[in-house]
Amino acid sequence: MTTMTAARRREEAKAEFDAYMDSCPTNGLRGIIGNKWNSMVLLRLEQGTVRYADLSRALPGVSAKMLTQTLRSLERDGFVSRSVTLAVPVQVEYTLTLLGERLIPLLDAMRHWADRNMPEVDAARAHYDANNP
C-alpha cells in the first residue's frame, strides 16, 4: 500500500471539487445572475417586450457589442425569446420566456436585500479597513 503525500491529496481534492463545481446547478445559476448585464436586462424585460434600441437606451452603460452578447447568452440559456419582424427596417424584440419569468422573483429578492443591507455591509467594510490597514 502506497502512501499519498499531502500535496497529492490536496491535488485530488481540488480536482474532485472542481468537477463538483462544474456540475453544480447553483454555481451555474450564480454565473448567470452574477453577470451585471444579465440581471439588468432580465429586470428590464420584466416590464414587458422591448425592442433592441429601446433596451439599449434603457441601459446606457452597456456597449452594443456587450448588449448583443448578453441577449444571445440569455436566449441560449432559455431566459429570453427573440422575435424578428421582417419590415423596413427590421424590428427585433425581446421577451422573457417562462423560465425568465420564474427567475425574476429571485432577482427581485436580491435587489431588495441589497437595498436594505448593503449600507450595513459598506459600514462593516469601512470599519474593517480602518482597523486593518
N, CA, C and O atoms as a GROMACS GRO file, in nm:
protein
  532
    1MET      N    1   0.084  -0.118   0.000
    1MET     CA    2   0.000   0.000   0.000
    1MET      C    3   0.088   0.124   0.000
    1MET      O    4   0.174   0.141   0.086
    2THR      N    5   0.065   0.210  -0.097
    2THR     CA    6   0.146   0.331  -0.105
    2THR      C    7   0.077   0.443  -0.030
    2THR      O    8  -0.045   0.450  -0.022
    3THR      N    9   0.158   0.529   0.023
    3THR     CA   10   0.101   0.644   0.093
    3THR      C   11   0.098   0.764  -0.002
    3THR      O   12   0.180   0.777  -0.093
    4MET      N   13   0.003   0.848   0.024
    4MET     CA   14  -0.016   0.965  -0.061
    4MET      C   15   0.038   1.087   0.013
    4MET      O   16   0.013   1.104   0.133
    5THR      N   17   0.111   1.170  -0.058
    5THR     CA   18   0.162   1.292   0.004
    5THR      C   19   0.047   1.390   0.026
    5THR      O   20  -0.058   1.380  -0.037
    6ALA      N   21   0.070   1.482   0.114
    6ALA     CA   22  -0.031   1.584   0.142
    6ALA      C   23  -0.059   1.666   0.017
    6ALA      O   24  -0.173   1.704  -0.009
    7ALA      N   25   0.044   1.693  -0.060
    7ALA     CA   26   0.026   1.771  -0.183
    7ALA      C   27  -0.061   1.694  -0.282
    7ALA      O   28  -0.147   1.751  -0.349
    8ARG      N   29  -0.038   1.565  -0.291
    8ARG     CA   30  -0.117   1.482  -0.384
    8ARG      C   31  -0.263   1.474  -0.337
    8ARG      O   32  -0.354   1.478  -0.419
    9ARG      N   33  -0.285   1.462  -0.205
    9ARG     CA   34  -0.421   1.461  -0.152
    9ARG      C   35  -0.493   1.592  -0.182
    9ARG      O   36  -0.610   1.591  -0.221
   10ARG      N   37  -0.423   1.705  -0.164
   10ARG     CA   38  -0.482   1.835  -0.196
   10ARG      C   39  -0.514   1.846  -0.344
   10ARG      O   40  -0.619   1.898  -0.382
   11GLU      N   41  -0.425   1.796  -0.428
   11GLU     CA   42  -0.446   1.800  -0.573
   11GLU      C   43  -0.569   1.718  -0.612
   11GLU      O   44  -0.649   1.763  -0.695
   12GLU      N   45  -0.585   1.601  -0.555
   12GLU     CA   46  -0.701   1.517  -0.584
   12GLU      C   47  -0.830   1.579  -0.530
   12GLU      O   48  -0.934   1.576  -0.595
   13ALA      N   49  -0.821   1.635  -0.410
   13ALA     CA   50  -0.939   1.700  -0.352
   13ALA      C   51  -0.980   1.820  -0.437
   13ALA      O   52  -1.100   1.843  -0.457
   14LYS      N   53  -0.883   1.895  -0.487
   14LYS     CA   54  -0.915   2.009  -0.573
   14LYS      C   55  -0.980   1.962  -0.703
   14LYS      O   56  -1.075   2.024  -0.749
   15ALA      N   57  -0.930   1.856  -0.761
   15ALA     CA   58  -0.989   1.803  -0.885
   15ALA      C   59  -1.133   1.758  -0.862
   15ALA      O   60  -1.220   1.784  -0.945
   16GLU      N   61  -1.158   1.691  -0.749
   16GLU     CA   62  -1.295   1.649  -0.715
   16GLU      C   63  -1.385   1.770  -0.694
   16GLU      O   64  -1.499   1.772  -0.740
   17PHE      N   65  -1.334   1.871  -0.625
   17PHE     CA   66  -1.412   1.992  -0.600
   17PHE      C   67  -1.442   2.064  -0.731
   17PHE      O   68  -1.555   2.109  -0.753
   18ASP      N   69  -1.343   2.077  -0.819
   18ASP     CA   70  -1.364   2.143  -0.948
   18ASP      C   71  -1.469   2.070  -1.030
   18ASP      O   72  -1.552   2.133  -1.095
   19ALA      N   73  -1.465   1.935  -1.028
   19ALA     CA   74  -1.565   1.858  -1.102
   19ALA      C   75  -1.704   1.881  -1.044
   19ALA      O   76  -1.801   1.894  -1.118
   20TYR      N   77  -1.713   1.888  -0.912
   20TYR     CA   78  -1.841   1.916  -0.847
   20TYR      C   79  -1.892   2.054  -0.887
   20TYR      O   80  -2.008   2.069  -0.924
   21MET      N   81  -1.805   2.154  -0.881
   21MET     CA   82  -1.846   2.291  -0.913
   21MET      C   83  -1.888   2.304  -1.059
   21MET      O   84  -1.980   2.381  -1.090
   22ASP      N   85  -1.824   2.230  -1.148
   22ASP     CA   86  -1.861   2.235  -1.290
   22ASP      C   87  -2.002   2.182  -1.313
   22ASP      O   88  -2.071   2.227  -1.405
   23SER      N   89  -2.046   2.088  -1.230
   23SER     CA   90  -2.178   2.029  -1.250
   23SER      C   91  -2.282   2.081  -1.150
   23SER      O   92  -2.398   2.039  -1.154
   24CYS      N   93  -2.243   2.172  -1.063
   24CYS     CA   94  -2.333   2.224  -0.958
   24CYS      C   95  -2.434   2.321  -1.019
   24CYS      O   96  -2.394   2.424  -1.074
   25PRO      N   97  -2.564   2.292  -1.010
   25PRO     CA   98  -2.665   2.383  -1.065
   25PRO      C   99  -2.662   2.522  -1.002
   25PRO      O  100  -2.680   2.622  -1.071
   26THR      N  101  -2.638   2.529  -0.873
   26THR     CA  102  -2.634   2.659  -0.806
   26THR      C  103  -2.518   2.742  -0.858
   26THR      O  104  -2.532   2.862  -0.879
   27ASN      N  105  -2.404   2.679  -0.878
   27ASN     CA  106  -2.289   2.750  -0.931
   27ASN      C  107  -2.317   2.800  -1.073
   27ASN      O  108  -2.277   2.910  -1.110
   28GLY      N  109  -2.385   2.718  -1.153
   28GLY     CA  110  -2.423   2.760  -1.287
   28GLY      C  111  -2.515   2.880  -1.286
   28GLY      O  112  -2.497   2.973  -1.365
   29LEU      N  113  -2.612   2.879  -1.197
   29LEU     CA  114  -2.704   2.992  -1.186
   29LEU      C  115  -2.632   3.117  -1.139
   29LEU      O  116  -2.658   3.227  -1.187
   30ARG      N  117  -2.540   3.100  -1.045
   30ARG     CA  118  -2.463   3.214  -0.995
   30ARG      C  119  -2.385   3.279  -1.110
   30ARG      O  120  -2.371   3.402  -1.114
   31GLY      N  121  -2.336   3.198  -1.201
   31GLY     CA  122  -2.264   3.251  -1.316
   31GLY      C  123  -2.354   3.333  -1.407
   31GLY      O  124  -2.308   3.429  -1.470
   32ILE      N  125  -2.481   3.297  -1.413
   32ILE     CA  126  -2.576   3.371  -1.497
   32ILE      C  127  -2.620   3.500  -1.430
   32ILE      O  128  -2.610   3.607  -1.489
   33ILE      N  129  -2.668   3.490  -1.308
   33ILE     CA  130  -2.724   3.610  -1.243
   33ILE      C  131  -2.615   3.699  -1.185
   33ILE      O  132  -2.641   3.815  -1.152
   34GLY      N  133  -2.495   3.645  -1.172
   34GLY     CA  134  -2.385   3.727  -1.121
   34GLY      C  135  -2.332   3.824  -1.225
   34GLY      O  136  -2.258   3.917  -1.192
   35ASN      N  137  -2.369   3.803  -1.349
   35ASN     CA  138  -2.328   3.894  -1.456
   35ASN      C  139  -2.414   4.019  -1.451
   35ASN      O  140  -2.537   4.011  -1.458
   36LYS      N  141  -2.351   4.134  -1.438
   36LYS     CA  142  -2.423   4.261  -1.422
   36LYS      C  143  -2.525   4.282  -1.533
   36LYS      O  144  -2.640   4.317  -1.504
   37TRP      N  145  -2.487   4.262  -1.656
   37TRP     CA  146  -2.577   4.294  -1.766
   37TRP      C  147  -2.690   4.193  -1.777
   37TRP      O  148  -2.802   4.230  -1.815
   38ASN      N  149  -2.664   4.067  -1.745
   38ASN     CA  150  -2.773   3.968  -1.749
   38ASN      C  151  -2.886   4.010  -1.656
   38ASN      O  152  -3.002   4.010  -1.695
   39SER      N  153  -2.850   4.044  -1.534
   39SER     CA  154  -2.952   4.083  -1.436
   39SER      C  155  -3.025   4.209  -1.479
   39SER      O  156  -3.147   4.218  -1.467
   40MET      N  157  -2.950   4.306  -1.529
   40MET     CA  158  -3.012   4.432  -1.571
   40MET      C  159  -3.109   4.410  -1.686
   40MET      O  160  -3.218   4.467  -1.687
   41VAL      N  161  -3.070   4.328  -1.784
   41VAL     CA  162  -3.157   4.301  -1.899
   41VAL      C  163  -3.282   4.226  -1.853
   41VAL      O  164  -3.393   4.261  -1.892
   42LEU      N  165  -3.264   4.124  -1.771
   42LEU     CA  166  -3.379   4.047  -1.724
   42LEU      C  167  -3.478   4.134  -1.647
   42LEU      O  168  -3.598   4.124  -1.667
   43LEU      N  169  -3.426   4.220  -1.560
   43LEU     CA  170  -3.515   4.307  -1.483
   43LEU      C  171  -3.585   4.409  -1.573
   43LEU      O  172  -3.699   4.446  -1.546
   44ARG      N  173  -3.519   4.454  -1.678
   44ARG     CA  174  -3.585   4.546  -1.772
   44ARG      C  175  -3.693   4.472  -1.851
   44ARG      O  176  -3.801   4.528  -1.875
   45LEU      N  177  -3.666   4.350  -1.891
   45LEU     CA  178  -3.764   4.272  -1.967
   45LEU      C  179  -3.883   4.230  -1.881
   45LEU      O  180  -3.988   4.192  -1.933
   46GLU      N  181  -3.867   4.237  -1.750
   46GLU     CA  182  -3.980   4.210  -1.661
   46GLU      C  183  -4.095   4.307  -1.690
   46GLU      O  184  -4.211   4.274  -1.668
   47GLN      N  185  -4.062   4.424  -1.737
   47GLN     CA  186  -4.162   4.526  -1.766
   47GLN      C  187  -4.237   4.500  -1.896
   47GLN      O  188  -4.336   4.567  -1.925
   48GLY      N  189  -4.190   4.404  -1.975
   48GLY     CA  190  -4.259   4.370  -2.099
   48GLY      C  191  -4.164   4.361  -2.217
   48GLY      O  192  -4.045   4.390  -2.206
   49THR      N  193  -4.220   4.321  -2.330
   49THR     CA  194  -4.144   4.307  -2.453
   49THR      C  195  -4.082   4.440  -2.491
   49THR      O  196  -4.144   4.546  -2.477
   50VAL      N  197  -3.959   4.435  -2.539
   50VAL     CA  198  -3.888   4.558  -2.573
   50VAL      C  199  -3.802   4.536  -2.698
   50VAL      O  200  -3.747   4.428  -2.720
   51ARG      N  201  -3.792   4.641  -2.778
   51ARG     CA  202  -3.706   4.637  -2.895
   51ARG      C  203  -3.562   4.661  -2.854
   51ARG      O  204  -3.534   4.719  -2.750
   52TYR      N  205  -3.471   4.614  -2.939
   52TYR     CA  206  -3.328   4.626  -2.909
   52TYR      C  207  -3.290   4.771  -2.879
   52TYR      O  208  -3.223   4.798  -2.779
   53ALA      N  209  -3.330   4.863  -2.964
   53ALA     CA  210  -3.292   5.004  -2.947
   53ALA      C  211  -3.343   5.060  -2.815
   53ALA      O  212  -3.273   5.136  -2.748
   54ASP      N  213  -3.465   5.023  -2.778
   54ASP     CA  214  -3.521   5.071  -2.651
   54ASP      C  215  -3.445   5.011  -2.532
   54ASP      O  216  -3.422   5.079  -2.432
   55LEU      N  217  -3.407   4.886  -2.545
   55LEU     CA  218  -3.330   4.821  -2.439
   55LEU      C  219  -3.193   4.888  -2.426
   55LEU      O  220  -3.144   4.909  -2.316
   56SER      N  221  -3.134   4.920  -2.538
   56SER     CA  222  -3.005   4.987  -2.537
   56SER      C  223  -3.015   5.124  -2.469
   56SER      O  224  -2.926   5.161  -2.393
   57ARG      N  225  -3.121   5.197  -2.495
   57ARG     CA  226  -3.141   5.328  -2.431
   57ARG      C  227  -3.169   5.313  -2.281
   57ARG      O  228  -3.130   5.398  -2.202
   58ALA      N  229  -3.235   5.206  -2.243
   58ALA     CA  230  -3.267   5.184  -2.102
   58ALA      C  231  -3.143   5.147  -2.020
   58ALA      O  232  -3.142   5.161  -1.898
   59LEU      N  233  -3.039   5.099  -2.089
   59LEU     CA  234  -2.915   5.058  -2.022
   59LEU      C  235  -2.798   5.135  -2.082
   59LEU      O  236  -2.718   5.077  -2.157
   60PRO      N  237  -2.786   5.264  -2.052
   60PRO     CA  238  -2.688   5.347  -2.122
   60PRO      C  239  -2.542   5.308  -2.101
   60PRO      O  240  -2.456   5.349  -2.178
   61GLY      N  241  -2.512   5.230  -1.999
   61GLY     CA  242  -2.374   5.192  -1.973
   61GLY      C  243  -2.324   5.074  -2.054
   61GLY      O  244  -2.205   5.043  -2.051
   62VAL      N  245  -2.413   5.006  -2.126
   62VAL     CA  246  -2.373   4.885  -2.198
   62VAL      C  247  -2.341   4.919  -2.343
   62VAL      O  248  -2.413   4.995  -2.408
   63SER      N  249  -2.232   4.862  -2.392
   63SER     CA  250  -2.197   4.881  -2.533
   63SER      C  251  -2.288   4.794  -2.620
   63SER      O  252  -2.348   4.698  -2.571
   64ALA      N  253  -2.297   4.827  -2.747
   64ALA     CA  254  -2.379   4.749  -2.840
   64ALA      C  255  -2.330   4.604  -2.846
   64ALA      O  256  -2.410   4.511  -2.849
   65LYS      N  257  -2.199   4.587  -2.848
   65LYS     CA  258  -2.143   4.452  -2.854
   65LYS      C  259  -2.180   4.372  -2.729
   65LYS      O  260  -2.219   4.256  -2.740
   66MET      N  261  -2.168   4.433  -2.612
   66MET     CA  262  -2.198   4.363  -2.487
   66MET      C  263  -2.347   4.333  -2.477
   66MET      O  264  -2.385   4.226  -2.429
   67LEU      N  265  -2.432   4.426  -2.520
   67LEU     CA  266  -2.576   4.401  -2.515
   67LEU      C  267  -2.613   4.286  -2.607
   67LEU      O  268  -2.693   4.199  -2.570
   68THR      N  269  -2.556   4.283  -2.725
   68THR     CA  270  -2.582   4.173  -2.819
   68THR      C  271  -2.536   4.041  -2.760
   68THR      O  272  -2.609   3.942  -2.766
   69GLN      N  273  -2.416   4.038  -2.703
   69GLN     CA  274  -2.365   3.915  -2.642
   69GLN      C  275  -2.453   3.871  -2.526
   69GLN      O  276  -2.481   3.752  -2.510
   70THR      N  277  -2.496   3.966  -2.445
   70THR     CA  278  -2.581   3.936  -2.330
   70THR      C  279  -2.713   3.876  -2.375
   70THR      O  280  -2.758   3.774  -2.323
   71LEU      N  281  -2.776   3.940  -2.472
   71LEU     CA  282  -2.904   3.890  -2.522
   71LEU      C  283  -2.890   3.752  -2.584
   71LEU      O  284  -2.977   3.667  -2.563
   72ARG      N  285  -2.785   3.728  -2.658
   72ARG     CA  286  -2.762   3.596  -2.718
   72ARG      C  287  -2.744   3.490  -2.610
   72ARG      O  288  -2.798   3.380  -2.620
   73SER      N  289  -2.668   3.526  -2.508
   73SER     CA  290  -2.644   3.433  -2.398
   73SER      C  291  -2.775   3.400  -2.325
   73SER      O  292  -2.802   3.284  -2.295
   74LEU      N  293  -2.854   3.503  -2.297
   74LEU     CA  294  -2.982   3.482  -2.228
   74LEU      C  295  -3.080   3.403  -2.315
   74LEU      O  296  -3.159   3.324  -2.265
   75GLU      N  297  -3.074   3.425  -2.445
   75GLU     CA  298  -3.158   3.347  -2.536
   75GLU      C  299  -3.111   3.202  -2.539
   75GLU      O  300  -3.193   3.110  -2.534
   76ARG      N  301  -2.982   3.181  -2.546
   76ARG     CA  302  -2.925   3.044  -2.545
   76ARG      C  303  -2.964   2.969  -2.418
   76ARG      O  304  -2.994   2.850  -2.423
   77ASP      N  305  -2.962   3.040  -2.305
   77ASP     CA  306  -2.994   2.977  -2.176
   77ASP      C  307  -3.144   2.958  -2.156
   77ASP      O  308  -3.186   2.893  -2.060
   78GLY      N  309  -3.226   3.014  -2.246
   78GLY     CA  310  -3.370   2.994  -2.239
   78GLY      C  311  -3.446   3.097  -2.158
   78GLY      O  312  -3.564   3.078  -2.129
   79PHE      N  313  -3.380   3.207  -2.120
   79PHE     CA  314  -3.445   3.309  -2.039
   79PHE      C  315  -3.516   3.416  -2.123
   79PHE      O  316  -3.610   3.481  -2.076
   80VAL      N  317  -3.472   3.431  -2.246
   80VAL     CA  318  -3.521   3.538  -2.333
   80VAL      C  319  -3.558   3.479  -2.468
   80VAL      O  320  -3.492   3.389  -2.520
   81SER      N  321  -3.665   3.533  -2.522
   81SER     CA  322  -3.709   3.496  -2.657
   81SER      C  323  -3.688   3.615  -2.749
   81SER      O  324  -3.715   3.729  -2.712
   82ARG      N  325  -3.639   3.588  -2.869
   82ARG     CA  326  -3.612   3.692  -2.968
   82ARG      C  327  -3.707   3.673  -3.085
   82ARG      O  328  -3.722   3.563  -3.137
   83SER      N  329  -3.771   3.782  -3.126
   83SER     CA  330  -3.858   3.772  -3.244
   83SER      C  331  -3.820   3.883  -3.342
   83SER      O  332  -3.793   3.997  -3.303
   84VAL      N  333  -3.819   3.846  -3.469
   84VAL     CA  334  -3.780   3.938  -3.575
   84VAL      C  335  -3.902   3.964  -3.662
   84VAL      O  336  -3.967   3.871  -3.709
   85THR      N  337  -3.933   4.091  -3.682
   85THR     CA  338  -4.041   4.131  -3.772
   85THR      C  339  -3.977   4.180  -3.900
   85THR      O  340  -3.901   4.276  -3.901
   86LEU      N  341  -4.008   4.112  -4.009
   86LEU     CA  342  -3.949   4.150  -4.137
   86LEU      C  343  -4.022   4.271  -4.192
   86LEU      O  344  -4.127   4.261  -4.255
   87ALA      N  345  -3.964   4.384  -4.165
   87ALA     CA  346  -4.016   4.512  -4.212
   87ALA      C  347  -3.895   4.595  -4.251
   87ALA      O  348  -3.781   4.550  -4.237
   88VAL      N  349  -3.920   4.713  -4.298
   88VAL     CA  350  -3.809   4.802  -4.329
   88VAL      C  351  -3.820   4.922  -4.235
   88VAL      O  352  -3.913   5.001  -4.249
   89PRO      N  353  -3.729   4.937  -4.142
   89PRO     CA  354  -3.620   4.846  -4.109
   89PRO      C  355  -3.668   4.724  -4.031
   89PRO      O  356  -3.779   4.723  -3.977
   90VAL      N  357  -3.585   4.622  -4.025
   90VAL     CA  358  -3.616   4.501  -3.949
   90VAL      C  359  -3.631   4.538  -3.802
   90VAL      O  360  -3.552   4.616  -3.749
   91GLN      N  361  -3.733   4.482  -3.737
   91GLN     CA  362  -3.755   4.509  -3.595
   91GLN      C  363  -3.728   4.381  -3.517
   91GLN      O  364  -3.780   4.274  -3.550
   92VAL      N  365  -3.648   4.394  -3.414
   92VAL     CA  366  -3.615   4.281  -3.327
   92VAL      C  367  -3.666   4.313  -3.187
   92VAL      O  368  -3.635   4.418  -3.131
   93GLU      N  369  -3.744   4.222  -3.132
   93GLU     CA  370  -3.799   4.239  -2.998
   93GLU      C  371  -3.757   4.124  -2.909
   93GLU      O  372  -3.735   4.012  -2.955
   94TYR      N  373  -3.745   4.155  -2.781
   94TYR     CA  374  -3.705   4.056  -2.682
   94TYR      C  375  -3.811   4.048  -2.573
   94TYR      O  376  -3.867   4.149  -2.530
   95THR      N  377  -3.838   3.925  -2.529
   95THR     CA  378  -3.939   3.899  -2.428
   95THR      C  379  -3.884   3.794  -2.332
   95THR      O  380  -3.807   3.707  -2.372
   96LEU      N  381  -3.923   3.804  -2.206
   96LEU     CA  382  -3.889   3.697  -2.112
   96LEU      C  383  -3.966   3.571  -2.148
   96LEU      O  384  -4.083   3.577  -2.186
   97THR      N  385  -3.899   3.458  -2.138
   97THR     CA  386  -3.968   3.330  -2.150
   97THR      C  387  -4.026   3.295  -2.014
   97THR      O  388  -4.006   3.368  -1.916
   98LEU      N  389  -4.098   3.185  -2.006
   98LEU     CA  390  -4.150   3.138  -1.878
   98LEU      C  391  -4.035   3.113  -1.780
   98LEU      O  392  -4.046   3.145  -1.662
   99LEU      N  393  -3.926   3.058  -1.830
   99LEU     CA  394  -3.809   3.035  -1.746
   99LEU      C  395  -3.754   3.168  -1.693
   99LEU      O  396  -3.719   3.179  -1.576
  100GLY      N  397  -3.748   3.268  -1.780
  100GLY     CA  398  -3.702   3.400  -1.738
  100GLY      C  399  -3.795   3.462  -1.635
  100GLY      O  400  -3.749   3.523  -1.538
  101GLU      N  401  -3.926   3.446  -1.656
  101GLU     CA  402  -4.023   3.499  -1.560
  101GLU      C  403  -4.007   3.434  -1.423
  101GLU      O  404  -4.025   3.499  -1.321
  102ARG      N  405  -3.972   3.306  -1.421
  102ARG     CA  406  -3.954   3.236  -1.293
  102ARG      C  407  -3.827   3.280  -1.222
  102ARG      O  408  -3.812   3.258  -1.101
  103LEU      N  409  -3.735   3.341  -1.294
  103LEU     CA  410  -3.611   3.389  -1.233
  103LEU      C  411  -3.629   3.526  -1.168
  103LEU      O  412  -3.554   3.562  -1.076
  104ILE      N  413  -3.726   3.603  -1.213
  104ILE     CA  414  -3.746   3.740  -1.166
  104ILE      C  415  -3.765   3.750  -1.014
  104ILE      O  416  -3.706   3.839  -0.953
  105PRO      N  417  -3.845   3.663  -0.950
  105PRO     CA  418  -3.858   3.676  -0.803
  105PRO      C  419  -3.724   3.664  -0.729
  105PRO      O  420  -3.703   3.730  -0.627
  106LEU      N  421  -3.635   3.581  -0.779
  106LEU     CA  422  -3.503   3.568  -0.717
  106LEU      C  423  -3.424   3.698  -0.734
  106LEU      O  424  -3.361   3.745  -0.640
  107LEU      N  425  -3.426   3.755  -0.854
  107LEU     CA  426  -3.356   3.881  -0.878
  107LEU      C  427  -3.416   3.993  -0.795
  107LEU      O  428  -3.344   4.077  -0.741
  108ASP      N  429  -3.549   3.995  -0.784
  108ASP     CA  430  -3.615   4.096  -0.700
  108ASP      C  431  -3.575   4.081  -0.554
  108ASP      O  432  -3.549   4.180  -0.485
  109ALA      N  433  -3.571   3.957  -0.507
  109ALA     CA  434  -3.531   3.934  -0.368
  109ALA      C  435  -3.388   3.982  -0.344
  109ALA      O  436  -3.359   4.042  -0.241
  110MET      N  437  -3.299   3.956  -0.440
  110MET     CA  438  -3.160   4.002  -0.426
  110MET      C  439  -3.154   4.155  -0.426
  110MET      O  440  -3.080   4.214  -0.348
  111ARG      N  441  -3.233   4.217  -0.512
  111ARG     CA  442  -3.233   4.364  -0.521
  111ARG      C  443  -3.285   4.424  -0.390
  111ARG      O  444  -3.227   4.519  -0.338
  112HIS      N  445  -3.393   4.368  -0.337
  112HIS     CA  446  -3.449   4.420  -0.212
  112HIS      C  447  -3.353   4.397  -0.095
  112HIS      O  448  -3.338   4.483  -0.009
  113TRP      N  449  -3.290   4.280  -0.092
  113TRP     CA  450  -3.192   4.253   0.014
  113TRP      C  451  -3.080   4.355   0.007
  113TRP      O  452  -3.038   4.411   0.108
  114ALA      N  453  -3.029   4.379  -0.115
  114ALA     CA  454  -2.919   4.474  -0.132
  114ALA      C  455  -2.960   4.614  -0.089
  114ALA      O  456  -2.883   4.683  -0.022
  115ASP      N  457  -3.080   4.656  -0.126
  115ASP     CA  458  -3.126   4.789  -0.087
  115ASP      C  459  -3.130   4.805   0.065
  115ASP      O  460  -3.097   4.910   0.118
  116ARG      N  461  -3.173   4.699   0.133
  116ARG     CA  462  -3.187   4.705   0.279
  116ARG      C  463  -3.054   4.683   0.352
  116ARG      O  464  -3.034   4.738   0.460
  117ASN      N  465  -2.965   4.603   0.296
  117ASN     CA  466  -2.850   4.558   0.373
  117ASN      C  467  -2.713   4.607   0.328
  117ASN      O  468  -2.618   4.601   0.406
  118MET      N  469  -2.698   4.654   0.204
  118MET     CA  470  -2.566   4.695   0.159
  118MET      C  471  -2.508   4.813   0.237
  118MET      O  472  -2.386   4.821   0.252
  119PRO      N  473  -2.591   4.906   0.287
  119PRO     CA  474  -2.530   5.010   0.372
  119PRO      C  475  -2.460   4.950   0.494
  119PRO      O  476  -2.355   5.000   0.536
  120GLU      N  477  -2.517   4.846   0.550
  120GLU     CA  478  -2.454   4.780   0.665
  120GLU      C  479  -2.325   4.709   0.623
  120GLU      O  480  -2.226   4.711   0.696
  121VAL      N  481  -2.326   4.648   0.505
  121VAL     CA  482  -2.205   4.584   0.452
  121VAL      C  483  -2.097   4.690   0.429
  121VAL      O  484  -1.981   4.669   0.464
  122ASP      N  485  -2.136   4.802   0.370
  122ASP     CA  486  -2.040   4.911   0.346
  122ASP      C  487  -1.981   4.962   0.477
  122ASP      O  488  -1.861   4.989   0.486
  123ALA      N  489  -2.065   4.974   0.580
  123ALA     CA  490  -2.017   5.020   0.710
  123ALA      C  491  -1.920   4.918   0.771
  123ALA      O  492  -1.819   4.956   0.829
  124ALA      N  493  -1.952   4.792   0.758
  124ALA     CA  494  -1.864   4.688   0.810
  124ALA      C  495  -1.730   4.689   0.738
  124ALA      O  496  -1.625   4.672   0.800
  125ARG      N  497  -1.732   4.710   0.608
  125ARG     CA  498  -1.608   4.717   0.531
  125ARG      C  499  -1.524   4.837   0.576
  125ARG      O  500  -1.403   4.826   0.594
  126ALA      N  501  -1.590   4.950   0.593
  126ALA     CA  502  -1.518   5.071   0.635
  126ALA      C  503  -1.456   5.049   0.773
  126ALA      O  504  -1.342   5.088   0.797
  127HIS      N  505  -1.532   4.987   0.863
  127HIS     CA  506  -1.481   4.959   0.998
  127HIS      C  507  -1.361   4.864   0.990
  127HIS      O  508  -1.259   4.886   1.054
  128TYR      N  509  -1.375   4.759   0.912
  128TYR     CA  510  -1.264   4.663   0.897
  128TYR      C  511  -1.140   4.730   0.839
  128TYR      O  512  -1.030   4.714   0.891
  129ASP      N  513  -1.160   4.806   0.731
  129ASP     CA  514  -1.047   4.872   0.665
  129ASP      C  515  -0.978   4.972   0.757
  129ASP      O  516  -0.856   4.988   0.752
  130ALA      N  517  -1.056   5.041   0.841
  130ALA     CA  518  -0.997   5.137   0.934
  130ALA      C  519  -0.914   5.068   1.042
  130ALA      O  520  -0.818   5.125   1.093
  131ASN      N  521  -0.951   4.945   1.076
  131ASN     CA  522  -0.881   4.872   1.182
  131ASN      C  523  -0.780   4.770   1.131
  131ASN      O  524  -0.712   4.706   1.211
  132ASN      N  525  -0.772   4.754   1.001
  132ASN     CA  526  -0.680   4.656   0.942
  132ASN      C  527  -0.610   4.718   0.819
  132ASN      O  528  -0.640   4.684   0.705
  133PRO      N  529  -0.518   4.810   0.847
  133PRO     CA  530  -0.451   4.879   0.734
  133PRO      C  531  -0.366   4.785   0.650
  133PRO      O  532  -0.305   4.829   0.552
   0.00000   0.00000   0.00000
